[in-house]
Amino acid sequence: MPDLASFHDVLFPSPISFGATGGPERRNEIVQMTSGRERRNSRFAHSRRHYDAGTGVRSLEDLYDVLAFFEARRGSLHGFRFRDPFDSKSCRPADAISFTDQSIGTGNGTTQRFALAKTYGSGADAYARAIVKPVAGSVRVAVNGVERSTPSGFTLDATTGEIVFPGGQIPASGTAITAGFQFDVPVRFDTERIEISLSAFKAGQIPSIPLVEVTP
C-alpha cells in the first residue's frame, strides 16, 4: 500500500469534495464450504476509503480547478488532504465538536504523545480509526474532563496527528484523555490521467475523478 512519504499538505477543493461520492471499503475473503456454511476472513485490519470527485464538478471552473490540482500533485505521485462530505468530525455530522467526543488514551505520568482516533460502534465490536490529518485549530483536548488550552496545555504534531503534552503538563497516571476534532482523509488520485470531453460535459456527462485513501 502507499504511504505518506510523498504528501502535499494541501486540501482538495472543498466545493467539489462536498459533492463527491464514496466511502469505506473492506476486503474480506468468503469461502463456501461443502456443508453450505461460509468461512469469512478479513484480509486487512483497517478499512480504506475510495471516492469519485467527479460527481462534485458542477461547472467548467470546477473542472479547471481539478485539472490544476491534478497537475500540481503530478497525478498520483503526491498525496493530499480530502474533506469527506459524510464523515469529517469526531462526532456525528449534525453535532458540535466537543472535547469529550473521543477517548484517546489513559495517562501514566510519563507518556507525552497520544494519537488521535475515532471509534465506530461500541463494546467488543468497536473499531478505532487512526486520525492522522486533523484540521489545525479544530482540536480540543481534555484530561479527566477538564479542557486544556493550547499551546500551554498541549500542542498538535501536524505531521503525525498526535497530541503532545509539554513537560509539567503530562497527564497523571489513570487520568482519562479525550479529544474532539475535525479531520481530513489523506488520499491520492487513483488514476494516471483525467479524460474530459467538453461536449459530453455540456451534455451532462460526469467525468470520473477517482481518489483512494493513503494508508499510513
C-alpha positions as CSV (number, residue, x, y, z in Angstrom):
1,M,0.0,0.0,0.0
2,P,1.1,3.6,-0.5
3,D,2.5,5.6,2.4
4,L,2.7,9.3,3.4
5,A,6.4,9.7,2.3
6,S,5.3,12.0,-0.6
7,F,2.5,14.1,0.8
8,H,1.4,17.6,-0.1
9,D,-0.3,19.2,2.9
10,V,-3.0,20.9,0.8
11,L,-6.7,20.5,0.7
12,F,-8.6,19.3,-2.4
13,P,-11.1,22.0,-3.5
14,S,-13.8,21.9,-0.9
15,P,-16.8,22.9,-3.1
16,I,-16.1,19.9,-5.3
17,S,-15.4,17.4,-2.4
18,F,-18.8,18.2,-0.9
19,G,-20.5,16.7,-4.0
20,A,-18.3,13.6,-4.2
21,T,-19.4,10.0,-3.8
22,G,-17.7,7.2,-2.0
23,G,-16.9,5.7,1.4
24,P,-15.0,2.9,3.2
25,E,-14.1,-0.4,1.6
26,R,-13.5,-3.7,3.5
27,R,-11.7,-6.6,1.9
28,N,-12.9,-9.9,3.1
29,E,-12.4,-13.5,1.8
30,I,-15.5,-15.6,1.8
31,V,-15.3,-19.3,1.1
32,Q,-18.4,-21.5,0.9
33,M,-17.9,-24.9,2.5
34,T,-19.5,-28.1,1.2
35,S,-21.8,-28.0,4.1
36,G,-23.3,-24.8,2.7
37,R,-21.8,-22.7,5.5
38,E,-19.4,-19.8,4.8
39,R,-15.9,-19.2,6.2
40,R,-15.1,-15.5,6.3
41,N,-11.7,-13.8,6.9
42,S,-10.7,-10.2,6.9
43,R,-7.8,-9.6,4.6
44,F,-6.9,-6.2,6.2
45,A,-7.3,-4.9,9.7
46,H,-8.4,-1.4,8.5
47,S,-10.9,-0.1,6.0
48,R,-9.8,2.0,3.1
49,R,-11.8,4.8,1.6
50,H,-12.4,5.4,-2.1
51,Y,-14.1,8.5,-3.6
52,D,-15.2,9.8,-7.0
53,A,-14.9,13.6,-7.0
54,G,-16.3,13.8,-10.5
55,T,-19.9,14.0,-9.1
56,G,-18.9,17.2,-7.4
57,V,-17.9,19.0,-10.6
58,R,-20.7,21.5,-11.4
59,S,-19.0,23.9,-13.9
60,L,-16.1,24.4,-16.2
61,E,-14.4,26.4,-13.5
62,D,-14.7,23.4,-11.1
63,L,-13.2,21.2,-13.8
64,Y,-10.3,23.6,-14.4
65,D,-9.6,23.6,-10.6
66,V,-9.4,19.8,-10.6
67,L,-7.1,19.8,-13.6
68,A,-4.8,22.4,-12.0
69,F,-4.8,20.4,-8.7
70,F,-4.1,17.2,-10.6
71,E,-1.1,18.7,-12.4
72,A,0.3,20.3,-9.1
73,R,0.2,16.8,-7.5
74,R,1.9,15.3,-10.5
75,G,-1.1,13.0,-10.9
76,S,-1.0,10.1,-8.5
77,L,2.6,10.8,-7.3
78,H,1.7,13.0,-4.3
79,G,-1.0,12.6,-1.7
80,F,-3.1,15.4,-0.3
81,R,-6.0,16.2,2.1
82,F,-9.6,15.4,1.2
83,R,-12.6,16.6,3.2
84,D,-15.0,13.6,3.4
85,P,-18.5,15.1,2.9
86,F,-20.0,12.3,5.1
87,D,-17.5,11.9,7.9
88,S,-15.1,14.6,8.9
89,K,-15.7,15.2,12.6
90,S,-15.1,13.4,15.8
91,C,-18.8,13.4,16.4
92,R,-22.0,12.9,14.4
93,P,-22.3,15.2,11.3
94,A,-25.0,17.4,12.9
95,D,-23.4,17.7,16.3
96,A,-20.9,20.3,17.5
97,I,-17.4,19.2,18.3
98,S,-16.8,18.6,22.0
99,F,-13.6,17.8,23.9
100,T,-15.3,14.7,25.2
101,D,-16.1,13.2,21.8
102,Q,-13.4,10.5,21.7
103,S,-11.3,8.7,24.2
104,I,-7.7,8.7,23.0
105,G,-5.9,7.1,26.0
106,T,-5.1,7.0,29.7
107,G,-2.3,8.9,31.3
108,N,0.6,7.1,33.1
109,G,2.6,10.0,34.3
110,T,5.3,9.7,31.6
111,T,3.7,9.5,28.2
112,Q,3.6,12.8,26.4
113,R,2.2,11.9,23.0
114,F,-1.3,10.5,22.3
115,A,-2.6,9.5,18.8
116,L,-6.0,10.8,17.7
117,A,-8.6,8.2,16.8
118,K,-12.3,7.9,16.1
119,T,-14.2,4.9,17.4
120,Y,-17.1,3.4,15.5
121,G,-19.5,1.2,17.3
122,S,-19.2,0.1,20.9
123,G,-18.1,-2.8,23.1
124,A,-16.0,-5.7,21.7
125,D,-17.0,-4.9,18.1
126,A,-15.9,-1.3,18.2
127,Y,-13.4,-0.2,15.5
128,A,-10.8,2.5,16.2
129,R,-9.8,4.5,13.2
130,A,-6.5,6.4,13.3
131,I,-6.8,10.1,12.5
132,V,-3.5,11.4,11.1
133,K,-4.7,14.6,9.4
134,P,-6.7,16.7,11.9
135,V,-7.7,20.2,10.9
136,A,-5.4,22.8,12.5
137,G,-7.3,24.9,15.0
138,S,-10.2,22.4,15.4
139,V,-8.6,20.1,18.0
140,R,-10.0,20.3,21.6
141,V,-8.4,18.2,24.4
142,A,-9.4,17.4,28.0
143,V,-7.8,15.5,30.8
144,N,-10.3,14.0,33.3
145,G,-13.0,16.2,31.8
146,V,-11.1,19.4,32.2
147,E,-10.3,21.1,28.9
148,R,-6.7,22.0,28.1
149,S,-5.7,25.1,26.2
150,T,-3.1,25.3,23.5
151,P,-0.2,25.8,23.4
152,S,0.3,25.8,27.2
153,G,-1.7,22.7,27.8
154,F,-1.0,20.7,24.6
155,T,0.2,21.1,21.1
156,L,-0.6,19.2,17.9
157,D,2.0,17.4,15.8
158,A,0.7,18.3,12.3
159,T,2.8,15.6,10.7
160,T,1.6,12.6,12.7
161,G,-1.7,14.0,14.1
162,E,-0.6,13.3,17.7
163,I,-1.4,15.3,20.7
164,V,1.7,16.4,22.6
165,F,1.7,17.4,26.2
166,P,4.6,19.7,27.3
167,G,6.8,18.9,30.3
168,G,5.0,19.8,33.5
169,Q,1.6,19.1,31.8
170,I,1.9,15.4,31.3
171,P,-1.3,13.6,32.3
172,A,-1.1,11.8,35.7
173,S,-1.4,8.1,36.0
174,G,-5.0,6.9,35.5
175,T,-6.4,10.1,34.0
176,A,-8.7,9.9,31.0
177,I,-7.7,11.8,27.9
178,T,-10.4,12.8,25.5
179,A,-10.5,14.9,22.3
180,G,-12.7,16.4,19.7
181,F,-11.6,17.5,16.2
182,Q,-12.3,17.9,12.6
183,F,-10.2,15.9,10.2
184,D,-9.3,15.3,6.6
185,V,-8.6,12.0,4.8
186,P,-5.1,11.6,3.2
187,V,-5.7,10.5,-0.4
188,R,-4.1,10.4,-3.8
189,F,-5.5,10.3,-7.3
190,D,-6.3,6.8,-8.3
191,T,-5.7,7.4,-12.0
192,E,-2.8,8.4,-14.3
193,R,-5.0,10.6,-16.5
194,I,-8.2,12.6,-16.5
195,E,-10.2,12.4,-19.7
196,I,-12.5,15.3,-20.5
197,S,-14.9,15.9,-23.3
198,L,-16.3,19.5,-23.4
199,S,-19.3,18.4,-25.5
200,A,-20.0,15.5,-23.2
201,F,-19.7,17.7,-20.1
202,K,-22.1,20.2,-21.5
203,A,-24.5,17.3,-22.3
204,G,-24.4,16.3,-18.6
205,Q,-21.9,13.5,-18.6
206,I,-19.9,13.5,-15.4
207,P,-16.1,12.9,-15.7
208,S,-14.6,10.2,-13.4
209,I,-12.1,11.5,-10.9
210,P,-11.2,8.6,-8.6
211,L,-9.4,9.1,-5.3
212,V,-8.1,6.5,-2.9
213,E,-7.1,6.8,0.7
214,V,-3.4,6.7,1.5
215,T,-2.9,4.3,4.4
216,P,-0.3,5.4,7.0
